[in-house]
Amino acid sequence: MIESILNSIKKAVGIDPDYTAFDEDIMLHINSVFSTLYQLGVGPEEGFAIEDDSAVWADFLTDVRLNNVRTYMSLRVRLLFDPPQTSFAITAMQEQIKELEWRMNVEYERTGWVDPDPDLTLDEVIDLGYP
């Protein structure tokens, strides 16, 4: 298994890891997806970005319950860098992306959600307008 984030995503989008002509373009898209993952509550609290092929998946994520991040990253970068030619394939990829985002969100809510004020009762929370 390729552990380098850049090289594994290059391989997933059909580029040989040794071919570096598109590295900056791919890294741009990878870092954009990292921003989206941060907004979904996935990854380090301070955010994450790569600058070359030295960053590995373990630098970003150690929770095996979120291994779908690799698939999510591959799909998002593929749509940004080299989208399929047919609308059917694009739609299928977009649906997979939506499902993975939903699953990551569910996992975050299950493990990372913090009660806004643990001293409030449920009625008080509702009155304050918390979701």
DSSP file (Angstrom, degrees, kcal/mol; ACC not computed):
  #  RESIDUE AA STRUCTURE BP1 BP2  ACC     N-H-->O    O-->H-N    N-H-->O    O-->H-N    TCO  KAPPA ALPHA  PHI   PSI    X-CA   Y-CA   Z-CA
    1    1 A M              0   0    0      0, 0.0     2,-0.5     0, 0.0     7,-0.0   0.000 360.0 360.0 360.0 134.9    0.0    0.0    0.0
    2    2 A I        -     0   0    0      1,-0.2     6,-0.0     5,-0.1     9,-0.0  -0.685 360.0-173.7 -78.9 122.4    1.3    3.4   -0.9
    3    3 A E        +     0   0    0     -2,-0.5    54,-1.9    53,-0.1     2,-0.2   0.725  53.7  99.7 -91.4 -23.8    1.4    5.5    2.3
    4    4 A S  B  >  -A   56   0A   0     52,-0.2     4,-2.4     1,-0.2    52,-0.3  -0.464  68.0-144.9 -63.8 129.3    2.4    8.9    0.7
    5    5 A I  H  > S+     0   0    0     50,-2.6     4,-2.1    -2,-0.2     5,-0.2   0.957  97.8  45.5 -61.4 -50.5   -0.8   10.9    0.4
    6    6 A L  H  > S+     0   0    0     49,-0.5     4,-2.5    46,-0.3    -1,-0.2   0.939 115.3  45.9 -59.9 -49.1    0.2   12.5   -2.9
    7    7 A N  H  > S+     0   0    0      1,-0.2     4,-2.2     2,-0.2    -1,-0.2   0.863 111.8  50.9 -66.4 -35.7    1.4    9.3   -4.5
    8    8 A S  H  X S+     0   0    0     -4,-2.4     4,-2.0     2,-0.2    -1,-0.2   0.886 112.7  46.1 -70.0 -36.1   -1.6    7.3   -3.4
    9    9 A I  H  X S+     0   0    0     -4,-2.1     4,-1.8    -5,-0.2    -2,-0.2   0.892 110.6  53.3 -72.3 -38.5   -4.0    9.9   -4.8
   10   10 A K  H  <>S+     0   0    0     -4,-2.5     5,-3.3    -5,-0.2     4,-0.3   0.936 110.6  47.5 -58.0 -45.5   -1.9   10.2   -8.0
   11   11 A K  H ><5S+     0   0    0     -4,-2.2     3,-1.3     1,-0.2    -2,-0.2   0.904 109.3  53.8 -62.1 -41.7   -2.2    6.4   -8.4
   12   12 A A  H 3<5S+     0   0    0     -4,-2.0    -1,-0.2     1,-0.3    -2,-0.2   0.803 109.9  47.0 -65.6 -29.3   -6.0    6.5   -7.8
   13   13 A V  T 3<5S-     0   0    0     -4,-1.8    -1,-0.3    -3,-0.2    -2,-0.2   0.353 126.7 -98.6 -95.4   7.2   -6.5    9.1  -10.5
   14   14 A G  T < 5S+     0   0    0     -3,-1.3     2,-0.5     1,-0.3    -3,-0.2   0.715  80.7 128.3  90.9  22.4   -4.4    7.1  -13.0
   15   15 A I      < -     0   0    0     -5,-3.3    -1,-0.3    -6,-0.2    -2,-0.2  -0.938  63.0-115.9-112.8 131.5   -1.0    8.9  -12.7
   16   16 A D    >   -     0   0    0     -2,-0.5     3,-2.0     1,-0.2    -5,-0.0  -0.433  23.3-129.0 -61.4 131.4    2.2    7.0  -12.1
   17   17 A P  T 3  S+     0   0    0      0, 0.0    -1,-0.2     0, 0.0    -9,-0.1   0.761 107.8  57.8 -55.4 -25.4    3.6    8.1   -8.7
   18   18 A D  T 3  S+     0   0    0    -11,-0.1     2,-0.6     2,-0.0    -2,-0.1   0.657  85.8  89.2 -79.8 -15.1    7.0    8.7  -10.4
   19   19 A Y    <   +     0   0    0     -3,-2.0     3,-0.2     1,-0.1    -4,-0.0  -0.750  52.4 175.9 -86.6 118.5    5.5   11.1  -12.9
   20   20 A T    >   +     0   0    0     -2,-0.6     3,-1.5     1,-0.2     4,-0.4   0.370  46.7 102.6-108.8   3.8    5.7   14.6  -11.3
   21   21 A A  T 3  S+     0   0    0      1,-0.3     3,-0.2     2,-0.1     4,-0.2   0.805  92.7  36.8 -60.8 -29.5    4.4   17.0  -14.0
   22   22 A F  T 3> S+     0   0    0     -3,-0.2     4,-2.7     1,-0.2    -1,-0.3   0.264  82.6 110.4-106.4  12.0    1.0   17.3  -12.4
   23   23 A D  H <> S+     0   0    0     -3,-1.5     4,-2.9     1,-0.2     5,-0.2   0.896  78.5  48.9 -57.0 -44.4    2.1   17.3   -8.7
   24   24 A E  H  > S+     0   0    0     -4,-0.4     4,-2.0     2,-0.2    -1,-0.2   0.901 112.9  47.9 -64.7 -39.3    1.3   20.9   -8.0
   25   25 A D  H  > S+     0   0    0      2,-0.2     4,-1.8     1,-0.2    -2,-0.2   0.932 114.1  46.4 -64.5 -45.7   -2.2   20.6   -9.6
   26   26 A I  H  X S+     0   0    0     -4,-2.7     4,-2.7     1,-0.2    -2,-0.2   0.910 111.8  51.0 -63.8 -42.9   -2.9   17.4   -7.6
   27   27 A M  H  X S+     0   0    0     -4,-2.9     4,-2.8    -5,-0.2    23,-0.2   0.880 106.0  56.2 -63.3 -37.7   -1.6   19.0   -4.4
   28   28 A L  H  X S+     0   0    0     -4,-2.0     4,-1.6    -5,-0.2    -1,-0.2   0.935 112.4  41.6 -56.8 -47.4   -3.8   22.0   -4.9
   29   29 A H  H  X S+     0   0    0     -4,-1.8     4,-2.3     2,-0.2    -2,-0.2   0.888 112.8  53.5 -70.0 -39.9   -6.9   19.7   -5.1
   30   30 A I  H  X S+     0   0    0     -4,-2.7     4,-2.3     1,-0.2    -2,-0.2   0.938 110.0  47.7 -59.1 -46.9   -5.8   17.5   -2.2
   31   31 A N  H  X S+     0   0    0     -4,-2.8     4,-1.6     1,-0.2    -1,-0.2   0.841 108.9  54.5 -66.9 -32.2   -5.4   20.5    0.0
   32   32 A S  H  X S+     0   0    0     -4,-1.6     4,-1.6    -5,-0.2    -1,-0.2   0.915 109.2  47.7 -63.5 -42.6   -8.8   21.8   -1.0
   33   33 A V  H  X S+     0   0    0     -4,-2.3     4,-2.9     1,-0.2    -2,-0.2   0.869 106.0  58.3 -67.8 -35.9  -10.3   18.5    0.0
   34   34 A F  H  X S+     0   0    0     -4,-2.3     4,-2.4     1,-0.2    -1,-0.2   0.889 104.2  52.7 -59.4 -37.1   -8.4   18.6    3.3
   35   35 A S  H  X S+     0   0    0     -4,-1.6     4,-2.0     2,-0.2    -1,-0.2   0.916 109.7  47.8 -63.4 -42.4  -10.2   21.9    3.9
   36   36 A T  H  X S+     0   0    0     -4,-1.6     4,-1.4     2,-0.2    -2,-0.2   0.920 110.7  51.3 -63.7 -43.4  -13.5   20.3    3.3
   37   37 A L  H  <>S+     0   0    0     -4,-2.9     5,-2.9     1,-0.2     4,-0.4   0.899 107.3  53.7 -61.1 -40.0  -12.6   17.4    5.6
   38   38 A Y  H ><5S+     0   0    0     -4,-2.4     3,-1.4     1,-0.2    -1,-0.2   0.918 107.3  51.0 -59.4 -43.3  -11.7   19.8    8.3
   39   39 A Q  H 3<5S+     0   0    0     -4,-2.0    -1,-0.2     1,-0.3    -2,-0.2   0.778 107.0  54.4 -66.4 -25.7  -15.2   21.4    8.0
   40   40 A L  T 3<5S-     0   0    0     -4,-1.4    -1,-0.3    -3,-0.2    -2,-0.2   0.510 123.9-107.1 -82.2  -5.1  -16.7   17.9    8.3
   41   41 A G  T < 5S+     0   0    0     -3,-1.4     2,-0.5    -4,-0.4    -3,-0.2   0.671  77.1 132.6  88.9  18.6  -14.8   17.5   11.5
   42   42 A V      < +     0   0    0     -5,-2.9    -1,-0.3    -6,-0.2    -2,-0.2  -0.888  50.7  13.6-108.9 131.5  -12.2   15.0   10.2
   43   43 A G  S    S-     0   0    0     -2,-0.5    18,-0.1    -3,-0.1    17,-0.1  -0.486 102.2 -14.0 106.6-175.9   -8.5   15.4   10.8
   44   44 A P    >   -     0   0    0      0, 0.0     3,-1.9     0, 0.0    -3,-0.1  -0.250  59.3-121.5 -64.2 147.8   -6.3   17.4   13.1
   45   45 A E  T 3  S+     0   0    0      1,-0.3     3,-0.1    -4,-0.0    -4,-0.0   0.811 113.4  52.1 -58.5 -32.5   -7.8   20.3   15.0
   46   46 A E  T 3  S-     0   0    0      1,-0.3    -1,-0.3     0, 0.0     2,-0.1   0.424 115.4-116.5 -86.3   2.2   -5.3   22.7   13.4
   47   47 A G    <   -     0   0    0     -3,-1.9     2,-0.3    13,-0.1    -1,-0.3  -0.308  27.4-112.2  87.6-178.1   -6.1   21.6    9.9
   48   48 A F        +     0   0    0    -17,-0.1     2,-0.3    -3,-0.1   -10,-0.1  -0.989  29.4 168.8-158.2 145.0   -3.8   19.8    7.4
   49   49 A A        -     0   0    0     -2,-0.3     2,-0.3   -15,-0.1   -22,-0.0  -0.979  22.0-136.0-152.9 154.9   -2.0   20.4    4.1
   50   50 A I        -     0   0    0     -2,-0.3   -19,-0.1   -23,-0.2     3,-0.1  -0.836  14.4-178.2-112.8 155.4    0.7   18.7    2.1
   51   51 A E  S    S-     0   0    0     -2,-0.3     2,-0.2     1,-0.2    -1,-0.1   0.477  71.6 -10.5-123.7 -13.8    3.6   20.3    0.3
   52   52 A D  S >  S-     0   0    0    -25,-0.1     3,-0.6   -28,-0.0   -46,-0.3  -0.857  89.2 -69.8-164.1-165.0    5.2   17.3   -1.4
   53   53 A D  T 3  S+     0   0    0     -2,-0.2   -46,-0.2     1,-0.2   -48,-0.0   0.330 106.2  85.6 -88.9  10.0    5.1   13.5   -1.4
   54   54 A S  T 3   +     0   0    0    -50,-0.1     2,-0.2     2,-0.1    -1,-0.2   0.753  64.7  94.4 -83.0 -22.5    6.6   13.1    2.1
   55   55 A A    <   -     0   0    0     -3,-0.6   -50,-2.6   -51,-0.1   -49,-0.5  -0.518  62.1-161.8 -70.8 132.8    3.3   13.5    4.0
   56   56 A V  B >>  -A    4   0A   0    -52,-0.3     3,-1.5    -2,-0.2     4,-0.8  -0.741  31.7-106.7-114.4 163.3    1.7   10.1    4.8
   57   57 A W  H >> S+     0   0    0    -54,-1.9     4,-2.9     1,-0.3     3,-0.9   0.842 117.2  61.5 -58.5 -35.1   -1.8    9.1    5.7
   58   58 A A  H 34 S+     0   0    0      1,-0.3    -1,-0.3     2,-0.2    -3,-0.0   0.751  96.4  61.1 -65.8 -22.4   -0.8    8.4    9.3
   59   59 A D  H <4 S+     0   0    0     -3,-1.5    -1,-0.3     1,-0.1    -2,-0.2   0.833 115.7  32.6 -68.0 -31.8    0.2   12.1    9.6
   60   60 A F  H << S+     0   0    0     -3,-0.9     2,-0.4    -4,-0.8    -2,-0.2   0.868 128.8  17.0 -92.0 -42.5   -3.4   13.1    8.8
   61   61 A L     <  +     0   0    0     -4,-2.9    -1,-0.3   -18,-0.1   -19,-0.0  -0.990  40.7 168.1-144.8 128.7   -5.5   10.4   10.3
   62   62 A T        +     0   0    0     -2,-0.4     2,-0.8    -3,-0.1    -1,-0.1   0.471  56.8  99.5-114.9  -6.5   -4.9    7.6   12.9
   63   63 A D    >   -     0   0    0      1,-0.2     3,-2.0     3,-0.1    -1,-0.0  -0.733  56.0-161.0 -87.1 109.8   -8.6    6.6   13.4
   64   64 A V  G >  S+     0   0    0     -2,-0.8     3,-1.4     1,-0.3    -1,-0.2   0.671  84.9  75.6 -66.2 -15.4   -9.2    3.5   11.4
   65   65 A R  G 3  S+     0   0    0      1,-0.3    -1,-0.3     2,-0.1     3,-0.2   0.653  96.4  50.5 -68.6 -12.7  -13.0    4.1   11.7
   66   66 A L  G X   +     0   0    0     -3,-2.0     3,-2.0     1,-0.1    -1,-0.3  -0.071  65.8 125.8-115.1  32.3  -12.4    6.9    9.1
   67   67 A N  T X>  +     0   0    0     -3,-1.4     3,-1.3     1,-0.3     4,-0.6   0.696  60.3  78.6 -62.1 -17.5  -10.5    4.9    6.5
   68   68 A N  H 3> S+     0   0    0      1,-0.3     4,-2.6    -3,-0.2    -1,-0.3   0.600  71.3  83.8 -67.8  -8.5  -13.1    6.0    4.0
   69   69 A V  H <> S+     0   0    0     -3,-2.0     4,-3.0     1,-0.2    -1,-0.3   0.879  85.7  55.0 -59.8 -37.7  -11.2    9.3    3.9
   70   70 A R  H <> S+     0   0    0     -3,-1.3     4,-2.3    -4,-0.2    -1,-0.2   0.922 110.5  43.8 -64.0 -44.1   -8.8    7.8    1.3
   71   71 A T  H  X S+     0   0    0     -4,-0.6     4,-2.6     2,-0.2     5,-0.2   0.922 114.0  51.3 -65.6 -43.6  -11.7    6.9   -1.0
   72   72 A Y  H  X S+     0   0    0     -4,-2.6     4,-2.7     1,-0.2     5,-0.2   0.931 110.7  48.1 -58.2 -47.6  -13.3   10.3   -0.5
   73   73 A M  H  X S+     0   0    0     -4,-3.0     4,-2.7     1,-0.2     5,-0.3   0.921 111.5  50.5 -60.1 -45.1  -10.1   12.1   -1.3
   74   74 A S  H  X S+     0   0    0     -4,-2.3     4,-2.3    -5,-0.2    -2,-0.2   0.922 112.8  45.4 -60.6 -46.0   -9.6   10.0   -4.4
   75   75 A L  H  X S+     0   0    0     -4,-2.6     4,-2.3     2,-0.2    -2,-0.2   0.927 114.7  47.0 -65.1 -45.5  -13.1   10.7   -5.7
   76   76 A R  H  X S+     0   0    0     -4,-2.7     4,-1.8    -5,-0.2    -2,-0.2   0.928 114.8  45.9 -64.1 -44.8  -13.0   14.4   -5.0
   77   77 A V  H  X S+     0   0    0     -4,-2.7     4,-3.4    -5,-0.2     5,-0.4   0.908 111.0  53.6 -65.8 -40.4   -9.6   14.9   -6.5
   78   78 A R  H  X S+     0   0    0     -4,-2.3     4,-2.1    -5,-0.3    -1,-0.2   0.919 109.1  48.5 -59.8 -43.1  -10.6   12.8   -9.6
   79   79 A L  H  < S+     0   0    0     -4,-2.3    -1,-0.2     1,-0.2    -2,-0.2   0.849 118.2  41.0 -65.9 -33.1  -13.7   15.0  -10.1
   80   80 A L  H  < S+     0   0    0     -4,-1.8    -2,-0.2    -5,-0.2    -1,-0.2   0.890 126.2  31.4 -79.4 -41.0  -11.6   18.2   -9.8
   81   81 A F  H  < S+     0   0    0     -4,-3.4    -3,-0.2     1,-0.2    -2,-0.2   0.899 138.6   1.5 -88.3 -44.5   -8.5   17.0  -11.8
   82   82 A D  S  < S-     0   0    0     -4,-2.1    -1,-0.2    -5,-0.4    -2,-0.1  -0.542  74.1-166.2-148.8  73.0   -9.8   14.6  -14.4
   83   83 A P        -     0   0    0      0, 0.0    -4,-0.1     0, 0.0     7,-0.1  -0.242  32.6 -96.2 -65.7 151.8  -13.6   14.2  -14.4
   84   84 A P        -     0   0    0      0, 0.0     6,-0.1     0, 0.0     0, 0.0  -0.191  27.2-124.1 -61.4 160.0  -15.2   11.3  -16.3
   85   85 A Q  S    S+     0   0    0     -3,-0.1     2,-0.3     4,-0.0     3,-0.0   0.724  87.9  69.3 -80.5 -22.5  -16.5   12.0  -19.8
   86   86 A T  S  > S-     0   0    0      1,-0.1     4,-1.9     0, 0.0     5,-0.1  -0.751  74.3-137.6-103.5 146.7  -20.0   10.8  -19.2
   87   87 A S  H  > S+     0   0    0     -2,-0.3     4,-2.7     1,-0.2     5,-0.2   0.806 104.8  61.4 -66.9 -28.5  -22.6   12.4  -16.9
   88   88 A F  H  > S+     0   0    0      2,-0.2     4,-2.3     1,-0.2    -1,-0.2   0.928 106.3  44.4 -63.4 -44.4  -23.6    9.0  -15.6
   89   89 A A  H  > S+     0   0    0      2,-0.2     4,-2.3     1,-0.2    -2,-0.2   0.894 113.4  50.8 -67.8 -40.1  -20.1    8.4  -14.2
   90   90 A I  H  X S+     0   0    0     -4,-1.9     4,-2.6     2,-0.2    -2,-0.2   0.940 111.3  48.1 -62.2 -46.5  -19.9   11.9  -12.8
   91   91 A T  H  X S+     0   0    0     -4,-2.7     4,-2.3     1,-0.2    -2,-0.2   0.901 110.5  51.6 -61.7 -41.6  -23.3   11.4  -11.1
   92   92 A A  H  X S+     0   0    0     -4,-2.3     4,-2.0     2,-0.2    -1,-0.2   0.917 111.6  46.9 -61.9 -43.1  -22.2    8.1   -9.7
   93   93 A M  H  X S+     0   0    0     -4,-2.3     4,-2.5     1,-0.2    -2,-0.2   0.909 111.0  51.9 -65.5 -41.5  -19.1    9.6   -8.2
   94   94 A Q  H  X S+     0   0    0     -4,-2.6     4,-2.3     1,-0.2    -1,-0.2   0.881 109.0  50.5 -62.9 -37.6  -21.0   12.5   -6.8
   95   95 A E  H  X S+     0   0    0     -4,-2.3     4,-2.2     2,-0.2    -1,-0.2   0.896 109.8  49.8 -67.1 -39.8  -23.4   10.1   -5.1
   96   96 A Q  H  X S+     0   0    0     -4,-2.0     4,-2.6     2,-0.2    -2,-0.2   0.912 110.3  51.4 -62.8 -41.9  -20.5    8.1   -3.6
   97   97 A I  H  X S+     0   0    0     -4,-2.5     4,-2.6     1,-0.2    -2,-0.2   0.926 109.2  49.8 -60.8 -45.8  -19.0   11.4   -2.3
   98   98 A K  H  X S+     0   0    0     -4,-2.3     4,-2.3     1,-0.2    -1,-0.2   0.909 111.3  49.0 -60.4 -42.7  -22.3   12.4   -0.7
   99   99 A E  H  X S+     0   0    0     -4,-2.2     4,-2.7     2,-0.2    -1,-0.2   0.923 111.6  48.6 -64.6 -43.1  -22.6    9.0    1.0
  100  100 A L  H  X S+     0   0    0     -4,-2.6     4,-2.6     2,-0.2     5,-0.2   0.901 110.8  50.8 -64.3 -39.9  -19.0    9.2    2.3
  101  101 A E  H  X S+     0   0    0     -4,-2.6     4,-2.4     2,-0.2    -1,-0.2   0.915 111.2  49.0 -61.7 -42.0  -19.6   12.7    3.6
  102  102 A W  H  X S+     0   0    0     -4,-2.3     4,-2.6     2,-0.2    -2,-0.2   0.930 111.8  48.4 -62.3 -45.4  -22.7   11.5    5.4
  103  103 A R  H  X S+     0   0    0     -4,-2.7     4,-2.3     1,-0.2    -2,-0.2   0.895 112.2  48.1 -64.5 -40.1  -20.9    8.6    6.9
  104  104 A M  H  X S+     0   0    0     -4,-2.6     4,-2.5     2,-0.2    -1,-0.2   0.900 111.7  51.1 -65.9 -39.0  -18.0   10.8    8.1
  105  105 A N  H  X S+     0   0    0     -4,-2.4     4,-2.7    -5,-0.2    -2,-0.2   0.916 109.3  50.0 -63.6 -43.4  -20.5   13.2    9.6
  106  106 A V  H  X S+     0   0    0     -4,-2.6     4,-2.1     1,-0.2    -2,-0.2   0.925 111.6  48.7 -60.4 -44.9  -22.3   10.4   11.4
  107  107 A E  H  X S+     0   0    0     -4,-2.3     4,-2.2     2,-0.2     5,-0.3   0.903 111.4  49.7 -63.5 -40.6  -19.0    9.2   12.8
  108  108 A Y  H  X>S+     0   0    0     -4,-2.5     4,-3.7     1,-0.2     5,-0.8   0.931 111.6  48.1 -63.9 -44.5  -18.0   12.7   13.9
  109  109 A E  H  <5S+     0   0    0     -4,-2.7     4,-0.5     1,-0.2    -1,-0.2   0.862 113.2  49.4 -64.3 -33.3  -21.3   13.2   15.6
  110  110 A R  H  <5S+     0   0    0     -4,-2.1    -1,-0.2    -5,-0.2    -2,-0.2   0.871 129.8  16.7 -71.5 -37.1  -21.0    9.9   17.3
  111  111 A T  H  <5S+     0   0    0     -4,-2.2    -2,-0.2    -5,-0.2    -3,-0.2   0.707 131.1  36.8-111.6 -25.1  -17.5   10.4   18.6
  112  112 A G  T  <5S+     0   0    0     -4,-3.7    -3,-0.2    -5,-0.3     2,-0.1   0.493  77.5 118.4-113.6  -4.1  -16.6   14.1   18.5
  113  113 A W      < -     0   0    0     -5,-0.8     2,-0.5    -4,-0.5    -4,-0.0  -0.419  46.2-158.2 -68.3 137.5  -19.8   15.9   19.4
  114  114 A V        -     0   0    0     -2,-0.1    -2,-0.0     3,-0.0    -1,-0.0  -0.970  22.2-116.7-120.0 130.1  -19.6   18.0   22.5
  115  115 A D        -     0   0    0     -2,-0.5     0, 0.0     1,-0.2     0, 0.0  -0.464  22.4-138.1 -61.2 126.0  -22.6   19.1   24.5
  116  116 A P  S    S+     0   0    0      0, 0.0    -1,-0.2     0, 0.0    -2,-0.0   0.837  91.0   1.1 -61.1 -33.0  -22.7   22.9   24.3
  117  117 A D    >   -     0   0    0      3,-0.1     3,-2.1     1,-0.0     8,-0.1  -0.701  64.6-165.0-155.2  98.3  -23.5   23.2   28.0
  118  118 A P  T 3  S+     0   0    0      0, 0.0    -1,-0.0     0, 0.0    -3,-0.0   0.659  87.8  63.5 -63.6 -14.2  -23.8   19.9   30.0
  119  119 A D  T 3  S+     0   0    0      2,-0.1     2,-0.2     0, 0.0     0, 0.0   0.617  84.1  95.0 -84.9 -11.7  -25.5   21.7   32.9
  120  120 A L  S <  S-     0   0    0     -3,-2.1     2,-0.1     1,-0.1    -3,-0.1  -0.525  72.9-129.7 -79.8 145.3  -28.6   22.6   30.7
  121  121 A T     >  -     0   0    0     -2,-0.2     4,-2.2     1,-0.1     5,-0.2  -0.445  30.7-103.6 -81.7 166.7  -31.7   20.4   30.7
  122  122 A L  H  > S+     0   0    0      1,-0.2     4,-2.4     2,-0.2     5,-0.2   0.895 123.1  52.8 -58.3 -41.6  -33.2   19.3   27.4
  123  123 A D  H  > S+     0   0    0      1,-0.2     4,-2.4     2,-0.2    -1,-0.2   0.893 109.1  49.1 -62.8 -39.6  -36.0   21.8   27.8
  124  124 A E  H  > S+     0   0    0      2,-0.2     4,-1.7     1,-0.2    -1,-0.2   0.881 109.6  51.8 -66.9 -37.9  -33.4   24.6   28.3
  125  125 A V  H  X>S+     0   0    0     -4,-2.2     5,-1.8     2,-0.2     4,-0.7   0.925 110.9  47.8 -62.8 -45.0  -31.5   23.6   25.3
  126  126 A I  H ><5S+     0   0    0     -4,-2.4     3,-1.0     1,-0.2    -2,-0.2   0.915 110.3  52.2 -61.9 -43.6  -34.6   23.6   23.2
  127  127 A D  H 3<5S+     0   0    0     -4,-2.4    -1,-0.2     1,-0.3    -2,-0.2   0.827 107.2  53.0 -63.1 -31.7  -35.6   27.1   24.5
  128  128 A L  H 3<5S-     0   0    0     -4,-1.7    -1,-0.3    -5,-0.1    -2,-0.2   0.622 115.5-116.9 -78.5 -13.0  -32.1   28.4   23.6
  129  129 A G  T <<5 +     0   0    0     -3,-1.0    -3,-0.2    -4,-0.7    -2,-0.1   0.608  57.4 156.1  88.5  11.3  -32.5   27.2   20.0
  130  130 A Y      <       0   0    0     -5,-1.8    -1,-0.3     1,-0.1    -2,-0.1  -0.459 360.0 360.0 -66.1 144.0  -29.7   24.6   20.0
  131  131 A P              0   0    0      0, 0.0    -1,-0.1     0, 0.0    -5,-0.1   0.526 360.0 360.0 -66.8 360.0  -30.3   22.0   17.4
